[in-house]
Amino acid sequence: MDRREDFFVLNALSVESRLRILSFLVNKGPMTISEIVDELGELFQANMSTQIKGLEVVGLVEKTRDKRKRNCSAIFSTICVDFKEE
């Protein structure tokens, strides 16, 4: 990852609800947006979709289609940022 990509990832993680969503997906596994809303109970589905899209754009979450459902899953369980300049 280059510095610009690092910035976008850190920016996406600066939103508390996104951190909670990512942590939840890492620990519970793939779920639909409705299931995440039901489990976390803190955001409406439209807002949850927006937050997940923010994580998806920077490559932290992916959506997959399974017959009738679209599951969201965390791509990484650990994120490390190296601040040392090369």
C-alpha positions as CSV (number, residue, x, y, z in Angstrom):
1,M,0.0,0.0,0.0
2,D,1.2,3.5,-0.7
3,R,0.8,6.5,1.7
4,R,-2.4,7.7,-0.1
5,E,-4.0,4.3,0.3
6,D,-3.0,4.2,4.0
7,F,-4.6,7.6,4.4
8,F,-7.9,6.4,2.9
9,V,-7.9,3.2,5.1
10,L,-7.2,5.3,8.3
11,N,-9.9,7.8,7.3
12,A,-12.4,5.0,6.8
13,L,-11.5,3.6,10.2
14,S,-11.9,7.0,11.9
15,V,-15.7,6.5,12.0
16,E,-16.6,4.6,15.2
17,S,-19.5,2.8,13.6
18,R,-17.2,1.5,10.8
19,L,-14.8,0.2,13.4
20,R,-17.7,-1.6,15.2
21,I,-18.9,-3.1,11.9
22,L,-15.5,-4.3,10.9
23,S,-14.8,-5.8,14.3
24,F,-18.2,-7.5,14.3
25,L,-17.6,-9.0,10.9
26,V,-14.1,-10.2,11.9
27,N,-15.5,-11.9,15.0
28,K,-18.9,-13.2,13.7
29,G,-18.2,-13.9,10.1
30,P,-20.1,-13.0,6.9
31,M,-23.6,-11.5,7.3
32,T,-26.2,-9.6,5.4
33,I,-26.7,-5.9,6.0
34,S,-30.0,-6.6,7.7
35,E,-28.4,-9.2,10.0
36,I,-25.7,-6.7,11.0
37,V,-28.4,-4.0,11.7
38,D,-30.3,-6.5,13.8
39,E,-27.2,-7.6,15.8
40,L,-25.6,-4.1,16.3
41,G,-29.0,-2.3,16.6
42,E,-27.4,1.1,16.3
43,L,-27.9,2.2,12.7
44,F,-30.7,2.1,10.2
45,Q,-30.2,-0.1,7.2
46,A,-29.6,2.8,4.8
47,N,-26.9,4.3,7.1
48,M,-25.4,0.8,7.6
49,S,-25.2,0.4,3.8
50,T,-23.3,3.7,3.6
51,Q,-20.9,2.7,6.3
52,I,-20.2,-0.7,4.8
53,K,-19.7,0.9,1.4
54,G,-17.0,3.1,3.0
55,L,-15.2,0.0,4.2
56,E,-15.7,-1.7,0.9
57,V,-14.2,1.1,-1.2
58,V,-10.9,0.9,0.8
59,G,-10.8,-2.9,0.5
60,L,-11.6,-3.8,4.1
61,V,-15.0,-5.4,3.4
62,E,-16.3,-7.3,0.5
63,K,-19.8,-8.3,-0.6
64,T,-20.6,-11.7,-2.1
65,R,-23.8,-13.0,-3.5
66,D,-25.1,-16.3,-2.2
67,K,-28.3,-17.5,-4.1
68,R,-30.7,-15.2,-2.4
69,K,-28.5,-13.1,-0.1
70,R,-25.7,-10.6,-0.3
71,N,-23.2,-11.2,2.5
72,C,-20.7,-8.8,3.8
73,S,-17.4,-10.1,5.1
74,A,-14.2,-8.6,6.5
75,I,-11.2,-9.2,4.2
76,F,-8.6,-8.7,7.0
77,S,-8.6,-9.5,10.7
78,T,-5.5,-7.4,11.3
79,I,-4.5,-4.1,10.0
80,C,-1.0,-2.7,10.3
81,V,0.2,0.7,9.2
82,D,3.9,1.4,8.8
83,F,4.8,5.0,9.4
84,K,8.5,4.6,8.5
85,E,9.4,6.4,5.3
86,E,11.3,4.4,2.7
